[in-house]
Amino acid sequence: MKIAIKILFIIFLLWMIVGFYFLHIEYEKAKFVMGLGVFFLSFILMPIFIYYRYKDGKYKKYIINDEKLRQAFNKFDKE
């Protein structure tokens, strides 16, 4: 999965570079190419990346819940 994400990132990065080049040479479909690059980057690569990063529950230490708030306020009150 990690390799697939890297390959997709490189493909979409090259796609965007080609789109910028097309804008520079004033190709008539340049904006369409750039739009597809942004679309694929945001609706294909980002969901795959988010799923890969957070599938094992690694995000739980970043969620603020009542317990963590109480601990933080108790530390603040002691100081």
PyMOL Python script that loads the backbone (N, CA, C, O; Angstrom):
from pymol import cmd

cmd.read_pdbstr("""\
ATOM      1  N   MET A   1       0.825  -1.190   0.000  1.00  0.00           N
ATOM      2  CA  MET A   1       0.000   0.000   0.000  1.00  0.00           C
ATOM      3  C   MET A   1       0.865   1.247   0.000  1.00  0.00           C
ATOM      4  O   MET A   1       0.564   2.223  -0.688  1.00  0.00           O
ATOM      5  N   LYS A   2       1.948   1.211   0.780  1.00  0.00           N
ATOM      6  CA  LYS A   2       2.824   2.370   0.865  1.00  0.00           C
ATOM      7  C   LYS A   2       3.463   2.670  -0.491  1.00  0.00           C
ATOM      8  O   LYS A   2       3.589   3.830  -0.884  1.00  0.00           O
ATOM      9  N   ILE A   3       3.860   1.619  -1.196  1.00  0.00           N
ATOM     10  CA  ILE A   3       4.470   1.799  -2.511  1.00  0.00           C
ATOM     11  C   ILE A   3       3.438   2.333  -3.506  1.00  0.00           C
ATOM     12  O   ILE A   3       3.759   3.184  -4.336  1.00  0.00           O
ATOM     13  N   ALA A   4       2.219   1.843  -3.426  1.00  0.00           N
ATOM     14  CA  ALA A   4       1.157   2.318  -4.318  1.00  0.00           C
ATOM     15  C   ALA A   4       0.888   3.801  -4.104  1.00  0.00           C
ATOM     16  O   ALA A   4       0.688   4.542  -5.067  1.00  0.00           O
ATOM     17  N   ILE A   5       0.881   4.237  -2.852  1.00  0.00           N
ATOM     18  CA  ILE A   5       0.661   5.653  -2.553  1.00  0.00           C
ATOM     19  C   ILE A   5       1.799   6.494  -3.116  1.00  0.00           C
ATOM     20  O   ILE A   5       1.560   7.564  -3.676  1.00  0.00           O
ATOM     21  N   LYS A   6       3.024   6.024  -2.974  1.00  0.00           N
ATOM     22  CA  LYS A   6       4.160   6.764  -3.528  1.00  0.00           C
ATOM     23  C   LYS A   6       4.091   6.852  -5.048  1.00  0.00           C
ATOM     24  O   LYS A   6       4.366   7.902  -5.630  1.00  0.00           O
ATOM     25  N   ILE A   7       3.724   5.749  -5.682  1.00  0.00           N
ATOM     26  CA  ILE A   7       3.617   5.749  -7.148  1.00  0.00           C
ATOM     27  C   ILE A   7       2.516   6.697  -7.602  1.00  0.00           C
ATOM     28  O   ILE A   7       2.715   7.472  -8.537  1.00  0.00           O
ATOM     29  N   LEU A   8       1.355   6.645  -6.950  1.00  0.00           N
ATOM     30  CA  LEU A   8       0.267   7.562  -7.295  1.00  0.00           C
ATOM     31  C   LEU A   8       0.674   9.014  -7.082  1.00  0.00           C
ATOM     32  O   LEU A   8       0.335   9.876  -7.893  1.00  0.00           O
ATOM     33  N   PHE A   9       1.395   9.294  -6.002  1.00  0.00           N
ATOM     34  CA  PHE A   9       1.841  10.659  -5.743  1.00  0.00           C
ATOM     35  C   PHE A   9       2.763  11.141  -6.861  1.00  0.00           C
ATOM     36  O   PHE A   9       2.631  12.273  -7.328  1.00  0.00           O
ATOM     37  N   ILE A  10       3.677  10.308  -7.283  1.00  0.00           N
ATOM     38  CA  ILE A  10       4.602  10.701  -8.350  1.00  0.00           C
ATOM     39  C   ILE A  10       3.850  10.914  -9.663  1.00  0.00           C
ATOM     40  O   ILE A  10       4.127  11.864 -10.395  1.00  0.00           O
ATOM     41  N   ILE A  11       2.896  10.024  -9.957  1.00  0.00           N
ATOM     42  CA  ILE A  11       2.103  10.179 -11.177  1.00  0.00           C
ATOM     43  C   ILE A  11       1.343  11.497 -11.164  1.00  0.00           C
ATOM     44  O   ILE A  11       1.361  12.231 -12.152  1.00  0.00           O
ATOM     45  N   PHE A  12       0.673  11.807 -10.051  1.00  0.00           N
ATOM     46  CA  PHE A  12      -0.116  13.033  -9.995  1.00  0.00           C
ATOM     47  C   PHE A  12       0.774  14.273  -9.958  1.00  0.00           C
ATOM     48  O   PHE A  12       0.395  15.321 -10.480  1.00  0.00           O
ATOM     49  N   LEU A  13       1.939  14.163  -9.354  1.00  0.00           N
ATOM     50  CA  LEU A  13       2.882  15.284  -9.369  1.00  0.00           C
ATOM     51  C   LEU A  13       3.362  15.557 -10.788  1.00  0.00           C
ATOM     52  O   LEU A  13       3.417  16.710 -11.218  1.00  0.00           O
ATOM     53  N   LEU A  14       3.709  14.499 -11.514  1.00  0.00           N
ATOM     54  CA  LEU A  14       4.116  14.671 -12.916  1.00  0.00           C
ATOM     55  C   LEU A  14       2.958  15.213 -13.750  1.00  0.00           C
ATOM     56  O   LEU A  14       3.164  16.033 -14.645  1.00  0.00           O
ATOM     57  N   TRP A  15       1.759  14.761 -13.462  1.00  0.00           N
ATOM     58  CA  TRP A  15       0.567  15.240 -14.163  1.00  0.00           C
ATOM     59  C   TRP A  15       0.419  16.755 -13.975  1.00  0.00           C
ATOM     60  O   TRP A  15       0.138  17.481 -14.928  1.00  0.00           O
ATOM     61  N   MET A  16       0.607  17.214 -12.751  1.00  0.00           N
ATOM     62  CA  MET A  16       0.491  18.645 -12.477  1.00  0.00           C
ATOM     63  C   MET A  16       1.614  19.429 -13.158  1.00  0.00           C
ATOM     64  O   MET A  16       1.381  20.532 -13.652  1.00  0.00           O
ATOM     65  N   ILE A  17       2.824  18.875 -13.192  1.00  0.00           N
ATOM     66  CA  ILE A  17       3.938  19.541 -13.872  1.00  0.00           C
ATOM     67  C   ILE A  17       3.639  19.660 -15.361  1.00  0.00           C
ATOM     68  O   ILE A  17       3.893  20.703 -15.962  1.00  0.00           O
ATOM     69  N   VAL A  18       3.103  18.606 -15.955  1.00  0.00           N
ATOM     70  CA  VAL A  18       2.721  18.661 -17.373  1.00  0.00           C
ATOM     71  C   VAL A  18       1.630  19.710 -17.573  1.00  0.00           C
ATOM     72  O   VAL A  18       1.650  20.447 -18.559  1.00  0.00           O
ATOM     73  N   GLY A  19       0.680  19.779 -16.644  1.00  0.00           N
ATOM     74  CA  GLY A  19      -0.377  20.790 -16.730  1.00  0.00           C
ATOM     75  C   GLY A  19       0.185  22.206 -16.677  1.00  0.00           C
ATOM     76  O   GLY A  19      -0.256  23.077 -17.427  1.00  0.00           O
ATOM     77  N   PHE A  20       1.162  22.444 -15.791  1.00  0.00           N
ATOM     78  CA  PHE A  20       1.786  23.768 -15.741  1.00  0.00           C
ATOM     79  C   PHE A  20       2.536  24.068 -17.036  1.00  0.00           C
ATOM     80  O   PHE A  20       2.527  25.200 -17.521  1.00  0.00           O
ATOM     81  N   TYR A  21       3.182  23.050 -17.589  1.00  0.00           N
ATOM     82  CA  TYR A  21       3.874  23.237 -18.860  1.00  0.00           C
ATOM     83  C   TYR A  21       2.882  23.588 -19.964  1.00  0.00           C
ATOM     84  O   TYR A  21       3.136  24.479 -20.775  1.00  0.00           O
ATOM     85  N   PHE A  22       1.757  22.886 -19.992  1.00  0.00           N
ATOM     86  CA  PHE A  22       0.728  23.190 -20.991  1.00  0.00           C
ATOM     87  C   PHE A  22       0.191  24.604 -20.820  1.00  0.00           C
ATOM     88  O   PHE A  22      -0.091  25.284 -21.806  1.00  0.00           O
ATOM     89  N   LEU A  23       0.048  25.052 -19.574  1.00  0.00           N
ATOM     90  CA  LEU A  23      -0.375  26.440 -19.351  1.00  0.00           C
ATOM     91  C   LEU A  23       0.663  27.411 -19.884  1.00  0.00           C
ATOM     92  O   LEU A  23       0.323  28.451 -20.449  1.00  0.00           O
ATOM     93  N   HIS A  24       1.915  27.071 -19.703  1.00  0.00           N
ATOM     94  CA  HIS A  24       3.006  27.942 -20.159  1.00  0.00           C
ATOM     95  C   HIS A  24       3.036  28.071 -21.684  1.00  0.00           C
ATOM     96  O   HIS A  24       3.281  29.154 -22.214  1.00  0.00           O
ATOM     97  N   ILE A  25       2.787  26.959 -22.387  1.00  0.00           N
ATOM     98  CA  ILE A  25       2.805  27.023 -23.851  1.00  0.00           C
ATOM     99  C   ILE A  25       1.431  27.360 -24.424  1.00  0.00           C
ATOM    100  O   ILE A  25       1.248  27.365 -25.641  1.00  0.00           O
ATOM    101  N   GLU A  26       0.472  27.640 -23.554  1.00  0.00           N
ATOM    102  CA  GLU A  26      -0.884  28.055 -23.919  1.00  0.00           C
ATOM    103  C   GLU A  26      -1.614  27.003 -24.753  1.00  0.00           C
ATOM    104  O   GLU A  26      -2.229  27.316 -25.773  1.00  0.00           O
ATOM    105  N   TYR A  27      -1.536  25.771 -24.306  1.00  0.00           N
ATOM    106  CA  TYR A  27      -2.278  24.676 -24.914  1.00  0.00           C
ATOM    107  C   TYR A  27      -3.747  24.840 -24.549  1.00  0.00           C
ATOM    108  O   TYR A  27      -4.066  25.213 -23.420  1.00  0.00           O
ATOM    109  N   GLU A  28      -4.631  24.569 -25.479  1.00  0.00           N
ATOM    110  CA  GLU A  28      -6.046  24.864 -25.261  1.00  0.00           C
ATOM    111  C   GLU A  28      -6.702  23.996 -24.186  1.00  0.00           C
ATOM    112  O   GLU A  28      -7.677  24.431 -23.574  1.00  0.00           O
ATOM    113  N   LYS A  29      -6.208  22.808 -23.942  1.00  0.00           N
ATOM    114  CA  LYS A  29      -6.786  21.915 -22.930  1.00  0.00           C
ATOM    115  C   LYS A  29      -5.995  21.932 -21.615  1.00  0.00           C
ATOM    116  O   LYS A  29      -6.166  21.029 -20.796  1.00  0.00           O
ATOM    117  N   ALA A  30      -5.159  22.905 -21.399  1.00  0.00           N
ATOM    118  CA  ALA A  30      -4.294  22.948 -20.216  1.00  0.00           C
ATOM    119  C   ALA A  30      -5.107  23.033 -18.924  1.00  0.00           C
ATOM    120  O   ALA A  30      -4.794  22.344 -17.953  1.00  0.00           O
ATOM    121  N   LYS A  31      -6.128  23.854 -18.902  1.00  0.00           N
ATOM    122  CA  LYS A  31      -6.932  23.986 -17.692  1.00  0.00           C
ATOM    123  C   LYS A  31      -7.684  22.690 -17.377  1.00  0.00           C
ATOM    124  O   LYS A  31      -7.891  22.354 -16.211  1.00  0.00           O
ATOM    125  N   PHE A  32      -8.085  21.974 -18.413  1.00  0.00           N
ATOM    126  CA  PHE A  32      -8.750  20.686 -18.211  1.00  0.00           C
ATOM    127  C   PHE A  32      -7.784  19.668 -17.612  1.00  0.00           C
ATOM    128  O   PHE A  32      -8.152  18.912 -16.712  1.00  0.00           O
ATOM    129  N   VAL A  33      -6.547  19.649 -18.111  1.00  0.00           N
ATOM    130  CA  VAL A  33      -5.530  18.736 -17.577  1.00  0.00           C
ATOM    131  C   VAL A  33      -5.245  19.060 -16.120  1.00  0.00           C
ATOM    132  O   VAL A  33      -5.161  18.155 -15.289  1.00  0.00           O
ATOM    133  N   MET A  34      -5.095  20.344 -15.800  1.00  0.00           N
ATOM    134  CA  MET A  34      -4.849  20.748 -14.414  1.00  0.00           C
ATOM    135  C   MET A  34      -6.039  20.390 -13.519  1.00  0.00           C
ATOM    136  O   MET A  34      -5.858  19.929 -12.392  1.00  0.00           O
ATOM    137  N   GLY A  35      -7.236  20.601 -14.021  1.00  0.00           N
ATOM    138  CA  GLY A  35      -8.430  20.274 -13.248  1.00  0.00           C
ATOM    139  C   GLY A  35      -8.530  18.787 -12.942  1.00  0.00           C
ATOM    140  O   GLY A  35      -8.872  18.403 -11.824  1.00  0.00           O
ATOM    141  N   LEU A  36      -8.235  17.954 -13.923  1.00  0.00           N
ATOM    142  CA  LEU A  36      -8.243  16.510 -13.673  1.00  0.00           C
ATOM    143  C   LEU A  36      -7.163  16.118 -12.679  1.00  0.00           C
ATOM    144  O   LEU A  36      -7.374  15.234 -11.849  1.00  0.00           O
ATOM    145  N   GLY A  37      -6.009  16.768 -12.755  1.00  0.00           N
ATOM    146  CA  GLY A  37      -4.936  16.475 -11.799  1.00  0.00           C
ATOM    147  C   GLY A  37      -5.357  16.777 -10.370  1.00  0.00           C
ATOM    148  O   GLY A  37      -5.125  15.980  -9.461  1.00  0.00           O
ATOM    149  N   VAL A  38      -5.967  17.919 -10.182  1.00  0.00           N
ATOM    150  CA  VAL A  38      -6.444  18.303  -8.845  1.00  0.00           C
ATOM    151  C   VAL A  38      -7.561  17.361  -8.395  1.00  0.00           C
ATOM    152  O   VAL A  38      -7.604  16.953  -7.234  1.00  0.00           O
ATOM    153  N   PHE A  39      -8.458  17.021  -9.310  1.00  0.00           N
ATOM    154  CA  PHE A  39      -9.566  16.119  -8.989  1.00  0.00           C
ATOM    155  C   PHE A  39      -9.050  14.756  -8.531  1.00  0.00           C
ATOM    156  O   PHE A  39      -9.475  14.245  -7.494  1.00  0.00           O
ATOM    157  N   PHE A  40      -8.136  14.168  -9.303  1.00  0.00           N
ATOM    158  CA  PHE A  40      -7.605  12.857  -8.947  1.00  0.00           C
ATOM    159  C   PHE A  40      -6.777  12.912  -7.668  1.00  0.00           C
ATOM    160  O   PHE A  40      -6.814  11.987  -6.857  1.00  0.00           O
ATOM    161  N   LEU A  41      -6.041  13.985  -7.494  1.00  0.00           N
ATOM    162  CA  LEU A  41      -5.238  14.134  -6.288  1.00  0.00           C
ATOM    163  C   LEU A  41      -6.124  14.176  -5.051  1.00  0.00           C
ATOM    164  O   LEU A  41      -5.824  13.541  -4.040  1.00  0.00           O
ATOM    165  N   SER A  42      -7.223  14.930  -5.138  1.00  0.00           N
ATOM    166  CA  SER A  42      -8.060  15.099  -3.953  1.00  0.00           C
ATOM    167  C   SER A  42      -9.062  13.971  -3.738  1.00  0.00           C
ATOM    168  O   SER A  42      -9.427  13.698  -2.595  1.00  0.00           O
ATOM    169  N   PHE A  43      -9.519  13.308  -4.798  1.00  0.00           N
ATOM    170  CA  PHE A  43     -10.552  12.286  -4.629  1.00  0.00           C
ATOM    171  C   PHE A  43     -10.055  10.856  -4.789  1.00  0.00           C
ATOM    172  O   PHE A  43     -10.817   9.915  -4.568  1.00  0.00           O
ATOM    173  N   ILE A  44      -8.808  10.675  -5.165  1.00  0.00           N
ATOM    174  CA  ILE A  44      -8.249   9.324  -5.244  1.00  0.00           C
ATOM    175  C   ILE A  44      -7.083   9.175  -4.272  1.00  0.00           C
ATOM    176  O   ILE A  44      -7.086   8.282  -3.426  1.00  0.00           O
ATOM    177  N   LEU A  45      -6.095  10.045  -4.394  1.00  0.00           N
ATOM    178  CA  LEU A  45      -4.898   9.901  -3.568  1.00  0.00           C
ATOM    179  C   LEU A  45      -5.163  10.214  -2.093  1.00  0.00           C
ATOM    180  O   LEU A  45      -4.744   9.451  -1.222  1.00  0.00           O
ATOM    181  N   MET A  46      -5.841  11.308  -1.800  1.00  0.00           N
ATOM    182  CA  MET A  46      -6.057  11.687  -0.399  1.00  0.00           C
ATOM    183  C   MET A  46      -6.876  10.656   0.390  1.00  0.00           C
ATOM    184  O   MET A  46      -6.483  10.326   1.509  1.00  0.00           O
ATOM    185  N   PRO A  47      -7.988  10.131  -0.132  1.00  0.00           N
ATOM    186  CA  PRO A  47      -8.699   9.099   0.649  1.00  0.00           C
ATOM    187  C   PRO A  47      -7.869   7.840   0.884  1.00  0.00           C
ATOM    188  O   PRO A  47      -7.932   7.248   1.961  1.00  0.00           O
ATOM    189  N   ILE A  48      -7.092   7.429  -0.117  1.00  0.00           N
ATOM    190  CA  ILE A  48      -6.237   6.257   0.066  1.00  0.00           C
ATOM    191  C   ILE A  48      -5.191   6.531   1.134  1.00  0.00           C
ATOM    192  O   ILE A  48      -4.929   5.677   1.981  1.00  0.00           O
ATOM    193  N   PHE A  49      -4.587   7.725   1.100  1.00  0.00           N
ATOM    194  CA  PHE A  49      -3.583   8.094   2.091  1.00  0.00           C
ATOM    195  C   PHE A  49      -4.189   8.152   3.491  1.00  0.00           C
ATOM    196  O   PHE A  49      -3.597   7.638   4.440  1.00  0.00           O
ATOM    197  N   ILE A  50      -5.346   8.763   3.630  1.00  0.00           N
ATOM    198  CA  ILE A  50      -5.989   8.874   4.935  1.00  0.00           C
ATOM    199  C   ILE A  50      -6.347   7.494   5.479  1.00  0.00           C
ATOM    200  O   ILE A  50      -6.144   7.225   6.663  1.00  0.00           O
ATOM    201  N   TYR A  51      -6.870   6.630   4.638  1.00  0.00           N
ATOM    202  CA  TYR A  51      -7.180   5.271   5.083  1.00  0.00           C
ATOM    203  C   TYR A  51      -5.920   4.552   5.536  1.00  0.00           C
ATOM    204  O   TYR A  51      -5.909   3.907   6.584  1.00  0.00           O
ATOM    205  N   TYR A  52      -4.861   4.665   4.749  1.00  0.00           N
ATOM    206  CA  TYR A  52      -3.609   3.978   5.088  1.00  0.00           C
ATOM    207  C   TYR A  52      -3.039   4.467   6.415  1.00  0.00           C
ATOM    208  O   TYR A  52      -2.589   3.654   7.223  1.00  0.00           O
ATOM    209  N   ARG A  53      -3.049   5.766   6.655  1.00  0.00           N
ATOM    210  CA  ARG A  53      -2.453   6.327   7.867  1.00  0.00           C
ATOM    211  C   ARG A  53      -3.252   6.010   9.123  1.00  0.00           C
ATOM    212  O   ARG A  53      -2.668   5.807  10.188  1.00  0.00           O
ATOM    213  N   TYR A  54      -4.566   5.963   9.019  1.00  0.00           N
ATOM    214  CA  TYR A  54      -5.381   5.857  10.224  1.00  0.00           C
ATOM    215  C   TYR A  54      -6.106   4.530  10.373  1.00  0.00           C
ATOM    216  O   TYR A  54      -7.005   4.426  11.207  1.00  0.00           O
ATOM    217  N   LYS A  55      -5.749   3.503   9.590  1.00  0.00           N
ATOM    218  CA  LYS A  55      -6.458   2.234   9.685  1.00  0.00           C
ATOM    219  C   LYS A  55      -6.146   1.468  10.964  1.00  0.00           C
ATOM    220  O   LYS A  55      -6.972   0.664  11.398  1.00  0.00           O
ATOM    221  N   ASP A  56      -5.002   1.680  11.579  1.00  0.00           N
ATOM    222  CA  ASP A  56      -4.615   0.946  12.784  1.00  0.00           C
ATOM    223  C   ASP A  56      -4.989   1.656  14.080  1.00  0.00           C
ATOM    224  O   ASP A  56      -4.594   1.207  15.156  1.00  0.00           O
ATOM    225  N   GLY A  57      -5.722   2.726  14.006  1.00  0.00           N
ATOM    226  CA  GLY A  57      -6.132   3.442  15.208  1.00  0.00           C
ATOM    227  C   GLY A  57      -5.064   4.339  15.787  1.00  0.00           C
ATOM    228  O   GLY A  57      -5.118   4.684  16.967  1.00  0.00           O
ATOM    229  N   LYS A  58      -4.095   4.722  14.980  1.00  0.00           N
ATOM    230  CA  LYS A  58      -3.019   5.588  15.450  1.00  0.00           C
ATOM    231  C   LYS A  58      -3.522   7.000  15.784  1.00  0.00           C
ATOM    232  O   LYS A  58      -2.864   7.750  16.505  1.00  0.00           O
ATOM    233  N   TYR A  59      -4.671   7.336  15.259  1.00  0.00           N
ATOM    234  CA  TYR A  59      -5.224   8.668  15.460  1.00  0.00           C
ATOM    235  C   TYR A  59      -5.795   8.874  16.858  1.00  0.00           C
ATOM    236  O   TYR A  59      -6.044  10.015  17.249  1.00  0.00           O
ATOM    237  N   LYS A  60      -6.008   7.818  17.615  1.00  0.00           N
ATOM    238  CA  LYS A  60      -6.701   7.919  18.899  1.00  0.00           C
ATOM    239  C   LYS A  60      -5.949   8.768  19.916  1.00  0.00           C
ATOM    240  O   LYS A  60      -6.572   9.351  20.803  1.00  0.00           O
ATOM    241  N   LYS A  61      -4.639   8.849  19.809  1.00  0.00           N
ATOM    242  CA  LYS A  61      -3.905   9.673  20.772  1.00  0.00           C
ATOM    243  C   LYS A  61      -4.081  11.160  20.494  1.00  0.00           C
ATOM    244  O   LYS A  61      -3.743  11.987  21.341  1.00  0.00           O
ATOM    245  N   TYR A  62      -4.608  11.518  19.316  1.00  0.00           N
ATOM    246  CA  TYR A  62      -4.806  12.921  18.973  1.00  0.00           C
ATOM    247  C   TYR A  62      -6.226  13.412  19.226  1.00  0.00           C
ATOM    248  O   TYR A  62      -6.504  14.603  19.089  1.00  0.00           O
ATOM    249  N   ILE A  63      -7.117  12.511  19.591  1.00  0.00           N
ATOM    250  CA  ILE A  63      -8.503  12.890  19.850  1.00  0.00           C
ATOM    251  C   ILE A  63      -8.624  13.408  21.276  1.00  0.00           C
ATOM    252  O   ILE A  63      -8.147  12.777  22.219  1.00  0.00           O
ATOM    253  N   ILE A  64      -9.261  14.550  21.424  1.00  0.00           N
ATOM    254  CA  ILE A  64      -9.462  15.129  22.750  1.00  0.00           C
ATOM    255  C   ILE A  64     -10.779  14.595  23.307  1.00  0.00           C
ATOM    256  O   ILE A  64     -11.833  14.760  22.692  1.00  0.00           O
ATOM    257  N   ASN A  65     -10.712  13.961  24.462  1.00  0.00           N
ATOM    258  CA  ASN A  65     -11.909  13.475  25.130  1.00  0.00           C
ATOM    259  C   ASN A  65     -11.931  14.035  26.558  1.00  0.00           C
ATOM    260  O   ASN A  65     -11.030  14.777  26.949  1.00  0.00           O
ATOM    261  N   ASP A  66     -12.947  13.684  27.321  1.00  0.00           N
ATOM    262  CA  ASP A  66     -13.106  14.233  28.668  1.00  0.00           C
ATOM    263  C   ASP A  66     -11.919  13.894  29.572  1.00  0.00           C
ATOM    264  O   ASP A  66     -11.468  14.733  30.352  1.00  0.00           O
ATOM    265  N   GLU A  67     -11.425  12.682  29.466  1.00  0.00           N
ATOM    266  CA  GLU A  67     -10.297  12.250  30.304  1.00  0.00           C
ATOM    267  C   GLU A  67      -9.057  13.120  30.052  1.00  0.00           C
ATOM    268  O   GLU A  67      -8.403  13.566  30.994  1.00  0.00           O
ATOM    269  N   LYS A  68      -8.751  13.348  28.808  1.00  0.00           N
ATOM    270  CA  LYS A  68      -7.564  14.148  28.476  1.00  0.00           C
ATOM    271  C   LYS A  68      -7.745  15.607  28.891  1.00  0.00           C
ATOM    272  O   LYS A  68      -6.789  16.260  29.310  1.00  0.00           O
ATOM    273  N   LEU A  69      -8.962  16.112  28.775  1.00  0.00           N
ATOM    274  CA  LEU A  69      -9.222  17.483  29.213  1.00  0.00           C
ATOM    275  C   LEU A  69      -9.042  17.618  30.725  1.00  0.00           C
ATOM    276  O   LEU A  69      -8.466  18.596  31.201  1.00  0.00           O
ATOM    277  N   ARG A  70      -9.537  16.634  31.474  1.00  0.00           N
ATOM    278  CA  ARG A  70      -9.374  16.677  32.933  1.00  0.00           C
ATOM    279  C   ARG A  70      -7.901  16.638  33.319  1.00  0.00           C
ATOM    280  O   ARG A  70      -7.469  17.387  34.195  1.00  0.00           O
ATOM    281  N   GLN A  71      -7.124  15.769  32.668  1.00  0.00           N
ATOM    282  CA  GLN A  71      -5.689  15.688  32.951  1.00  0.00           C
ATOM    283  C   GLN A  71      -4.992  17.008  32.638  1.00  0.00           C
ATOM    284  O   GLN A  71      -4.142  17.465  33.402  1.00  0.00           O
ATOM    285  N   ALA A  72      -5.354  17.616  31.516  1.00  0.00           N
ATOM    286  CA  ALA A  72      -4.718  18.870  31.127  1.00  0.00           C
ATOM    287  C   ALA A  72      -5.052  19.985  32.125  1.00  0.00           C
ATOM    288  O   ALA A  72      -4.173  20.760  32.503  1.00  0.00           O
ATOM    289  N   PHE A  73      -6.318  20.068  32.552  1.00  0.00           N
ATOM    290  CA  PHE A  73      -6.709  21.105  33.493  1.00  0.00           C
ATOM    291  C   PHE A  73      -6.123  20.852  34.881  1.00  0.00           C
ATOM    292  O   PHE A  73      -5.799  21.803  35.592  1.00  0.00           O
ATOM    293  N   ASN A  74      -5.981  19.592  35.276  1.00  0.00           N
ATOM    294  CA  ASN A  74      -5.354  19.287  36.558  1.00  0.00           C
ATOM    295  C   ASN A  74      -3.890  19.684  36.558  1.00  0.00           C
ATOM    296  O   ASN A  74      -3.390  20.196  37.560  1.00  0.00           O
ATOM    297  N   LYS A  75      -3.206  19.462  35.474  1.00  0.00           N
ATOM    298  CA  LYS A  75      -1.805  19.900  35.357  1.00  0.00           C
ATOM    299  C   LYS A  75      -1.729  21.423  35.409  1.00  0.00           C
ATOM    300  O   LYS A  75      -0.831  21.982  36.039  1.00  0.00           O
ATOM    301  N   PHE A  76      -2.669  22.090  34.750  1.00  0.00           N
ATOM    302  CA  PHE A  76      -2.669  23.541  34.727  1.00  0.00           C
ATOM    303  C   PHE A  76      -2.953  24.122  36.100  1.00  0.00           C
ATOM    304  O   PHE A  76      -2.344  25.116  36.493  1.00  0.00           O
ATOM    305  N   ASP A  77      -3.883  23.502  36.838  1.00  0.00           N
ATOM    306  CA  ASP A  77      -4.229  23.969  38.180  1.00  0.00           C
ATOM    307  C   ASP A  77      -3.096  23.791  39.163  1.00  0.00           C
ATOM    308  O   ASP A  77      -2.927  24.622  40.055  1.00  0.00           O
ATOM    309  N   LYS A  78      -2.309  22.730  39.029  1.00  0.00           N
ATOM    310  CA  LYS A  78      -1.191  22.481  39.938  1.00  0.00           C
ATOM    311  C   LYS A  78      -0.065  23.473  39.763  1.00  0.00           C
ATOM    312  O   LYS A  78       0.675  23.750  40.707  1.00  0.00           O
ATOM    313  N   GLU A  79       0.070  24.004  38.580  1.00  0.00           N
ATOM    314  CA  GLU A  79       1.139  24.975  38.320  1.00  0.00           C
ATOM    315  C   GLU A  79       0.699  26.309  38.777  1.00  0.00           C
ATOM    316  O   GLU A  79       1.445  27.280  38.655  1.00  0.00           O
TER     317      GLU A  79
END
""", "prot")
cmd.dss("prot")
cmd.show_as("cartoon", "prot")
cmd.util.cbc("prot")
cmd.orient("prot")
